Amino acid sequence: MKTCLLKFILLLSLLFVIQSCASNRNVPKAQDIVFKNVAVISMVDEHILENKSVYIADGTIIAIDDYENLNLPKKTLIINSDGKFLLPGFSDMHVHTDHEEVLSLFLANGVTTIRNMWGLPDHVEYREAISNKEILGPNLYTTGPLIDGTIPVWRNSFILDDPADVEQAIKQMKIDGYDFIKVYERLKSDVYQEIIRVAKEINIPVVGHVPSLVGIDAVLESGQQSIEHFTGYSQFMSEEISSRVIDLTVKNRVWNCPTLIVKKNYENLNDLKSSEIDELKYVHIDVVKYWKGSASSIMQLNYAKELLKTLYDKGANIVSGTDTGNPYVIAGFSLHEEFQLMQESGLTPFQVLLTTTVKPAEMLGLEEHAGTIEVGKNADLVLLNKNPLIDIQNTRTIEGVMTKGIWLSKIKIQEMLDEVESAYRVR
């Protein structure tokens, strides 16, 4: 996204990312839990498993059965779930985490997995601390620094201009613990191709934008795992979307993360009124001030919706994401807006849910452990009061969230939100 915002977020990251929220350090203990008599939307298929009970122990789904068939330990916490709906936790596959408090906002909105798209050493530390249950947060995967050419879009980018420098840089990023390599728009073609070659050699995925000197065709055939915000596709903004580019996307199994919410908000930036957005209390006041002066030139929302529907219908890989940090894209909350925009694009509620459950697990290579509700899989779950297969906006009706077997009740979630609001207002 060609805005000054991302640079600002990274500067904020350097200032605030190491400051921790005390409540986030007080991680509840996982325990044996059963969701009693719940409607299970397993995401294996569109069928709902009615009136089943799901037993969790040690962060793993142990059984899915009728309640009377379960042999439960005496200390099992029973969550009466009549009339409620249990789903796999949601994933936001394009975020920028700037403060530790943001982790609470994701969990409060049912987001149990995130992909951070401009990594710092602090993000690697966060990932490990979350994994070890030292802090409370969604499963975190992160790119390394944004890699760009000599005249980068963002001043704080990692500059690579000589192919001879690529191998050492990319290998060091893997040593440093990053999960992905992120490429950007002003890389030279020979540098980009060397990044792809080295990344394949050491088995680390390349994600990011489409460098203008490389072009969409070459990127689609290179082995780059994902394209963000439909960058590179905009040259085909016409009444008829290029079937050649669509076919290349599908053939090479390239993932796309559309981030429709960003396009919507930039189109309506002048009409948005801060006073009417209640969730702004969960955004750092310096970020809100900066948003008011933001401007951008990005793909039109209607075209992006059309492209999303076309790609999906042709069998392309799609994951949901929001690009948190852009104007009024608020961590966690905006993913539900993204779902609505995806539905407006022509996807069914079940298809939308696939982009935030099953598909992210596939992209991350976690199909055996995540993405669906099945025995033996991780207990990252969200409990809803209304059926999201009827109306995708029912994903907002959150009764509670489970992350790594830790149950966060509605009361606990509100406590977390209150602590975020308080922390941001005293800074």
Backbone torsions as a table, in degrees:
resi	resn	phi	psi	omega
1	MET	NA	124.3	-174.6
2	LYS	-86.9	76.2	175.9
3	THR	-134.4	164.7	175.4
4	CYS	-80.7	-3.2	-172.9
5	LEU	-65.5	-43.9	-174.9
6	LEU	-62.6	-40.5	176.9
7	LYS	-59.4	-42.1	179.6
8	PHE	-62.4	-42.1	179.2
9	ILE	-61.1	-41.9	-179.4
10	LEU	-66.8	-35.4	175.6
11	LEU	-65.3	-41.2	175.8
12	LEU	-61.6	-38.1	-179.7
13	SER	-58.3	-45.0	-177.9
14	LEU	-63.4	-31.2	-177.2
15	LEU	-82.8	-37.3	-166.9
16	PHE	-116.5	-16.7	-167.9
17	VAL	-61.6	-26.6	-178.5
18	ILE	-87.1	-6.4	178.8
19	GLN	-82.8	127.5	-172.0
20	SER	-106.9	153.5	175.4
21	CYS	-91.1	123.3	-172.8
22	ALA	-57.2	-38.0	-177.7
23	SER	-66.3	-30.0	-179.0
24	ASN	-70.3	-20.7	178.0
25	ARG	-83.0	-14.2	179.4
26	ASN	-94.7	79.8	-173.2
27	VAL	-82.3	123.6	176.8
28	PRO	-61.9	157.8	179.2
29	LYS	-85.6	141.6	172.4
30	ALA	-70.7	148.9	180.0
31	GLN	-147.9	169.2	174.7
32	ASP	-69.6	128.3	-175.7
33	ILE	-139.0	144.5	172.3
34	VAL	-130.2	130.1	170.2
35	PHE	-87.5	108.6	-171.7
36	LYS	-90.5	127.7	174.0
37	ASN	55.4	55.8	-177.9
38	VAL	-108.9	154.1	171.4
39	ALA	-86.5	116.3	-174.1
40	VAL	-96.0	117.1	171.0
41	ILE	-97.7	89.8	-169.3
42	SER	-72.7	-22.2	-174.7
43	MET	70.3	4.7	169.2
44	VAL	-65.2	-39.5	172.2
45	ASP	-153.1	-173.1	-174.9
46	GLU	-82.5	-3.3	-178.4
47	HIS	-74.0	137.5	176.8
48	ILE	-95.5	129.9	174.3
49	LEU	-85.4	102.8	-173.4
50	GLU	-79.2	141.4	169.5
51	ASN	53.4	44.5	177.0
52	LYS	-104.8	162.8	176.3
53	SER	-119.4	133.8	-175.1
54	VAL	-114.0	118.2	-176.7
55	TYR	-100.6	129.5	-177.3
56	ILE	-118.4	134.8	172.1
57	ALA	-147.5	138.8	178.9
58	ASP	54.2	35.9	176.6
59	GLY	74.1	14.9	-176.4
60	THR	-129.0	145.0	175.2
61	ILE	-75.8	115.8	-175.1
62	ILE	-93.8	-39.0	-176.2
63	ALA	-154.1	148.3	171.7
64	ILE	-131.1	107.7	-170.6
65	ASP	-160.0	178.2	170.5
66	ASP	-66.7	144.8	-172.9
67	TYR	-58.0	-40.9	-176.5
68	GLU	-67.7	-15.4	179.7
69	ASN	-88.1	-8.5	-176.3
70	LEU	-85.9	138.3	175.5
71	ASN	-104.6	93.6	-169.6
72	LEU	-99.1	140.1	172.0
73	PRO	-60.5	155.4	-175.0
74	LYS	-61.7	-33.0	-175.3
75	LYS	-89.8	12.5	-179.9
76	THR	-64.4	131.3	174.9
77	LEU	-80.2	121.8	-179.3
78	ILE	-99.6	119.5	177.7
79	ILE	-103.7	105.7	-179.8
80	ASN	-68.1	118.4	-169.1
81	SER	-123.1	25.8	177.6
82	ASP	-56.6	130.4	177.7
83	GLY	79.1	3.5	-178.7
84	LYS	-109.2	169.0	-172.9
85	PHE	-128.1	128.9	-178.0
86	LEU	-107.4	126.8	-179.2
87	LEU	-128.4	162.0	167.5
88	PRO	-61.3	149.8	176.5
89	GLY	-60.3	153.1	-178.2
90	PHE	-83.1	159.6	176.4
91	SER	-124.0	135.0	168.8
92	ASP	-110.3	110.3	-169.2
93	MET	-95.1	13.9	171.2
94	HIS	-152.5	97.3	-179.4
95	VAL	-132.1	163.3	170.3
96	HIS	-129.2	106.6	-177.3
97	THR	-90.2	122.0	-175.0
98	ASP	-112.8	-23.1	176.9
99	HIS	-137.0	152.8	179.0
100	GLU	-62.6	-30.2	179.7
101	GLU	-58.7	-29.0	-179.1
102	VAL	-57.8	-30.8	-179.5
103	LEU	-58.8	-36.1	178.5
104	SER	-67.6	-35.9	-179.5
105	LEU	-64.5	-38.9	176.8
106	PHE	-62.4	-51.2	-177.7
107	LEU	-61.2	-38.8	-179.0
108	ALA	-61.4	-22.7	-179.0
109	ASN	-106.1	16.8	176.1
110	GLY	82.6	8.4	-178.2
111	VAL	-89.1	110.3	-176.7
112	THR	-107.2	-1.0	176.4
113	THR	-143.4	134.9	176.3
114	ILE	-134.4	152.2	173.6
115	ARG	-117.6	107.4	-179.1
116	ASN	-80.2	131.3	-166.2
117	MET	-108.6	11.1	168.3
118	TRP	-152.2	97.7	-167.8
119	GLY	-88.5	146.1	170.7
120	LEU	-123.0	163.2	176.4
121	PRO	-53.7	-32.0	179.5
122	ASP	-60.9	-34.2	-179.0
123	HIS	-67.5	-35.3	175.4
124	VAL	-64.8	-41.0	177.5
125	GLU	-64.2	-42.1	175.8
126	TYR	-57.4	-47.3	-177.4
127	ARG	-56.8	-44.9	-178.1
128	GLU	-69.9	-39.8	-179.9
129	ALA	-65.7	-38.3	176.8
130	ILE	-65.8	-45.5	-179.4
131	SER	-60.6	-36.4	-178.9
132	ASN	-87.4	3.4	179.6
133	LYS	61.2	32.7	173.3
134	GLU	-84.8	-30.6	171.4
135	ILE	-131.5	158.8	-177.2
136	LEU	-96.4	124.1	179.6
137	GLY	-173.7	170.0	177.2
138	PRO	-71.1	158.0	172.6
139	ASN	-55.2	127.4	-172.3
140	LEU	-117.4	129.1	172.8
141	TYR	-122.3	142.1	-173.2
142	THR	-139.4	142.9	169.6
143	THR	-76.0	171.5	167.8
144	GLY	-83.8	-164.3	177.2
145	PRO	-59.7	151.9	176.2
146	LEU	-67.3	127.2	-177.0
147	ILE	-103.4	124.3	-178.4
148	ASP	-140.5	179.0	-178.3
149	GLY	-84.7	-169.9	-171.3
150	THR	-67.0	-27.2	173.6
151	ILE	-113.7	79.1	-170.3
152	PRO	-71.9	158.8	174.0
153	VAL	-65.9	-40.7	-178.8
154	TRP	-116.4	133.4	-172.6
155	ARG	-60.3	-33.0	-174.7
156	ASN	-89.5	15.4	-180.0
157	SER	-68.4	159.1	171.3
158	PHE	-86.3	118.2	-171.9
159	ILE	-91.5	126.9	170.5
160	LEU	-128.8	117.3	-177.5
161	ASP	-123.9	-10.9	-177.7
162	ASP	-122.9	123.6	178.8
163	PRO	-54.6	-28.0	-178.8
164	ALA	-66.7	-21.0	-178.4
165	ASP	-91.6	-7.3	-170.5
166	VAL	-69.3	-48.7	-171.6
167	GLU	-57.2	-48.4	-179.3
168	GLN	-62.9	-41.1	-177.5
169	ALA	-65.2	-46.3	-177.1
170	ILE	-68.7	-41.5	178.2
171	LYS	-64.0	-35.4	178.8
172	GLN	-67.5	-37.0	178.4
173	MET	-63.3	-37.4	176.5
174	LYS	-68.6	-40.9	177.0
175	ILE	-59.9	-37.3	-179.1
176	ASP	-70.6	-9.7	171.9
177	GLY	101.4	9.6	179.4
178	TYR	-74.6	150.7	-176.6
179	ASP	-90.8	-23.6	-177.3
180	PHE	-142.0	159.5	169.5
181	ILE	-104.8	128.9	-179.8
182	LYS	-108.3	123.7	178.1
183	VAL	-103.5	154.8	-176.6
184	TYR	-130.8	-168.3	-157.6
185	GLU	-82.4	-18.9	-173.7
186	ARG	-111.6	19.3	174.1
187	LEU	-69.3	142.2	173.6
188	LYS	-73.8	155.1	-175.2
189	SER	-61.9	-43.2	-177.9
190	ASP	-68.1	-33.5	176.7
191	VAL	-68.9	-43.8	178.5
192	TYR	-59.0	-47.3	-179.0
193	GLN	-62.9	-34.1	177.8
194	GLU	-71.5	-36.1	175.0
195	ILE	-60.0	-45.7	179.3
196	ILE	-61.3	-44.0	-177.3
197	ARG	-62.8	-47.3	-177.7
198	VAL	-67.8	-40.6	-179.7
199	ALA	-61.7	-40.8	176.5
200	LYS	-63.8	-39.9	-177.9
201	GLU	-62.2	-39.3	-177.0
202	ILE	-102.8	5.6	172.7
203	ASN	61.6	57.7	172.2
204	ILE	-131.1	127.1	-175.5
205	PRO	-67.0	147.2	173.6
206	VAL	-104.9	131.1	180.0
207	VAL	-133.9	169.1	172.7
208	GLY	133.1	-146.5	-175.3
209	HIS	-93.2	179.1	176.8
210	VAL	-103.3	109.2	177.7
211	PRO	-59.4	134.2	-175.5
212	SER	-64.0	-28.7	179.7
213	LEU	-82.7	-4.4	178.2
214	VAL	-103.4	-50.8	177.6
215	GLY	91.6	156.5	-174.2
216	ILE	-64.1	-40.1	-178.3
217	ASP	-60.4	-48.7	-178.0
218	ALA	-65.4	-37.6	178.8
219	VAL	-65.6	-43.5	-179.6
220	LEU	-63.4	-26.6	-179.3
221	GLU	-98.6	-1.9	-172.5
222	SER	-81.7	-27.5	-170.9
223	GLY	106.4	1.4	174.0
224	GLN	-58.6	132.2	-172.0
225	GLN	-72.7	-43.1	-175.1
226	SER	-141.9	154.3	173.8
227	ILE	-119.5	133.3	-176.5
228	GLU	-99.9	140.2	172.7
229	HIS	62.5	16.7	-175.8
230	PHE	62.9	26.3	176.2
231	THR	-61.6	143.2	-179.4
232	GLY	92.0	-23.1	179.2
233	TYR	-85.1	-14.4	-171.4
234	SER	-65.6	-22.3	178.4
235	GLN	-65.6	-12.6	-179.3
236	PHE	-105.5	25.7	179.0
237	MET	-74.4	94.1	179.9
238	SER	-148.0	179.5	-178.8
239	GLU	-63.9	-30.6	-179.8
240	GLU	-118.7	116.6	179.9
241	ILE	-67.7	137.1	-176.3
242	SER	-60.7	117.3	179.4
243	SER	-67.6	-28.8	180.0
244	ARG	-63.0	-46.1	-179.4
245	VAL	-67.7	-40.0	176.7
246	ILE	-60.7	-45.6	-179.2
247	ASP	-62.7	-39.8	178.1
248	LEU	-64.5	-38.8	179.3
249	THR	-61.8	-46.1	-178.2
250	VAL	-70.1	-45.9	-177.6
251	LYS	-57.5	-41.9	-175.7
252	ASN	-93.8	6.9	175.1
253	ARG	53.2	40.9	177.9
254	VAL	-79.1	134.0	179.3
255	TRP	-84.4	145.4	172.8
256	ASN	-124.9	138.6	175.1
257	CYS	-119.6	100.3	-167.4
258	PRO	-69.5	-35.5	-175.0
259	THR	48.8	59.0	-178.7
260	LEU	-63.6	-31.9	-176.1
261	ILE	-59.8	-33.8	178.7
262	VAL	-65.5	-44.4	180.0
263	LYS	-63.0	-41.2	178.2
264	LYS	-62.5	-46.8	-175.4
265	ASN	-67.9	-36.0	178.2
266	TYR	-69.5	-34.7	176.8
267	GLU	-65.6	-30.5	-175.8
268	ASN	-109.1	15.9	-171.5
269	LEU	-57.5	-41.5	-178.0
270	ASN	-70.1	-22.2	-178.3
271	ASP	-92.8	-14.4	-178.5
272	LEU	-73.2	133.6	-179.8
273	LYS	-115.2	118.0	-176.9
274	SER	-55.4	-36.0	-175.7
275	SER	-65.6	-18.0	-177.2
276	GLU	-98.8	2.7	-177.7
277	ILE	-111.8	98.7	-173.6
278	ASP	-62.7	-33.8	-175.3
279	GLU	-68.9	-7.4	179.4
280	LEU	-63.1	-18.1	177.1
281	LYS	-67.0	-12.7	177.3
282	TYR	-101.4	17.6	178.9
283	VAL	-120.4	137.6	179.4
284	HIS	-59.1	136.2	-173.5
285	ILE	-61.4	-31.0	178.3
286	ASP	-67.0	-34.5	178.2
287	VAL	-67.5	-43.3	179.7
288	VAL	-60.4	-43.0	178.7
289	LYS	-59.6	-40.6	-177.3
290	TYR	-70.2	-37.0	179.3
291	TRP	-55.3	-38.2	-174.2
292	LYS	-64.3	-18.6	177.9
293	GLY	-106.7	11.9	-175.5
294	SER	-81.2	153.1	173.9
295	ALA	-149.8	155.4	-178.3
296	SER	-158.4	157.5	173.0
297	SER	-126.4	104.0	-175.2
298	ILE	-133.8	173.0	-179.9
299	MET	-55.6	137.7	179.4
300	GLN	-63.4	143.2	-176.6
301	LEU	-60.2	-45.6	-177.1
302	ASN	-61.8	-39.2	177.3
303	TYR	-66.7	-40.8	179.8
304	ALA	-62.4	-39.5	176.9
305	LYS	-62.3	-44.0	179.2
306	GLU	-63.1	-42.3	179.3
307	LEU	-64.3	-43.0	178.0
308	LEU	-57.8	-49.3	-178.5
309	LYS	-62.5	-41.8	-180.0
310	THR	-64.6	-47.4	179.0
311	LEU	-60.6	-46.1	-178.0
312	TYR	-61.9	-45.9	-177.6
313	ASP	-64.7	-26.9	179.5
314	LYS	-85.5	-4.6	177.1
315	GLY	96.4	16.0	179.2
316	ALA	-72.1	158.1	179.1
317	ASN	-83.7	123.5	-178.4
318	ILE	-128.8	134.6	171.0
319	VAL	-126.4	151.8	-179.0
320	SER	-86.8	146.0	178.0
321	GLY	-164.8	164.4	-171.9
322	THR	-127.4	-16.2	-175.4
323	ASP	59.3	52.9	-179.3
324	THR	-53.1	143.5	-179.0
325	GLY	110.5	-24.1	173.2
326	ASN	-70.7	165.1	-174.8
327	PRO	-51.8	120.4	175.0
328	TYR	63.1	18.1	170.2
329	VAL	-95.8	97.4	-170.5
330	ILE	-99.2	129.4	-174.6
331	ALA	-48.7	130.8	177.5
332	GLY	82.4	-60.4	-176.4
333	PHE	-60.1	-41.2	-173.6
334	SER	-73.1	-16.2	177.0
335	LEU	-62.9	-34.8	178.5
336	HIS	-68.5	-32.1	173.2
337	GLU	-67.7	-39.2	177.7
338	GLU	-61.3	-41.8	177.1
339	PHE	-56.9	-44.4	-179.3
340	GLN	-62.7	-41.5	179.1
341	LEU	-66.8	-36.0	176.9
342	MET	-66.0	-39.4	176.5
343	GLN	-65.1	-40.5	177.3
344	GLU	-62.9	-24.3	178.2
345	SER	-74.9	-12.6	178.3
346	GLY	117.1	-0.8	176.3
347	LEU	-78.2	144.5	174.6
348	THR	-76.1	161.4	176.7
349	PRO	-54.5	-40.4	179.2
350	PHE	-64.2	-41.2	177.9
351	GLN	-63.4	-40.3	176.8
352	VAL	-61.2	-45.4	-179.7
353	LEU	-63.4	-32.5	175.3
354	LEU	-59.4	-36.8	-177.1
355	THR	-70.6	-12.5	-178.1
356	THR	-117.9	1.0	179.9
357	THR	-128.1	-77.2	-175.7
358	VAL	-65.0	-47.3	-173.6
359	LYS	-66.8	-43.3	174.2
360	PRO	-59.1	-38.3	177.5
361	ALA	-62.2	-41.2	177.2
362	GLU	-63.2	-45.9	-177.9
363	MET	-61.3	-38.0	-178.5
364	LEU	-85.8	-1.9	-179.5
365	GLY	72.7	30.6	-174.8
366	LEU	-113.6	22.2	-174.5
367	GLU	-55.8	-31.9	-177.8
368	GLU	-74.8	-15.4	-172.5
369	HIS	-121.2	-18.0	-169.8
370	ALA	-146.9	171.3	171.9
371	GLY	99.1	-25.4	179.4
372	THR	-138.2	164.3	173.8
373	ILE	-97.2	101.8	179.5
374	GLU	-144.8	154.0	178.0
375	VAL	-58.2	132.7	178.7
376	GLY	95.3	-9.1	-178.5
377	LYS	-91.6	164.5	-178.2
378	ASN	-64.0	145.6	-179.2
379	ALA	-91.9	68.6	170.5
380	ASP	-108.9	105.3	-166.3
381	LEU	-139.0	160.1	173.0
382	VAL	-134.5	134.2	-179.7
383	LEU	-105.8	122.2	-177.6
384	LEU	-111.4	153.7	176.9
385	ASN	-88.2	-17.1	-179.5
386	LYS	-134.0	157.9	-173.8
387	ASN	-78.4	115.0	-179.4
388	PRO	-74.5	-14.6	178.0
389	LEU	-74.8	-17.6	175.5
390	ILE	-86.4	-43.5	179.4
391	ASP	-145.9	120.0	-175.4
392	ILE	-61.2	-24.0	179.3
393	GLN	-69.1	-10.7	175.2
394	ASN	-69.8	-7.9	172.5
395	THR	-63.4	-16.3	179.6
396	ARG	-79.3	-14.8	-172.9
397	THR	-85.9	60.5	-171.5
398	ILE	-81.4	124.3	175.8
399	GLU	-94.0	-28.1	178.9
400	GLY	-179.5	165.8	-177.3
401	VAL	-134.7	142.2	174.1
402	MET	-118.2	129.3	176.2
403	THR	-129.1	119.7	-178.4
404	LYS	55.2	35.9	179.1
405	GLY	82.2	0.1	178.1
406	ILE	-92.0	122.6	-176.4
407	TRP	-90.4	125.6	176.6
408	LEU	-112.5	103.3	-178.7
409	SER	-72.3	170.6	178.1
410	LYS	-59.1	-37.7	178.7
411	ILE	-66.3	-45.1	178.7
412	LYS	-62.4	-41.2	179.4
413	ILE	-61.0	-42.9	179.1
414	GLN	-64.7	-36.9	175.8
415	GLU	-60.8	-42.6	178.8
416	MET	-62.2	-43.3	180.0
417	LEU	-65.3	-40.7	179.0
418	ASP	-62.0	-38.1	-179.5
419	GLU	-69.3	-36.0	176.3
420	VAL	-64.5	-47.4	179.9
421	GLU	-57.8	-44.9	-178.9
422	SER	-65.1	-43.7	-178.4
423	ALA	-62.3	-40.5	-178.0
424	TYR	-71.8	-32.2	-174.9
425	ARG	-80.1	-16.7	180.0
426	VAL	-93.4	-6.5	-179.1
427	ARG	-82.5	NA	NA
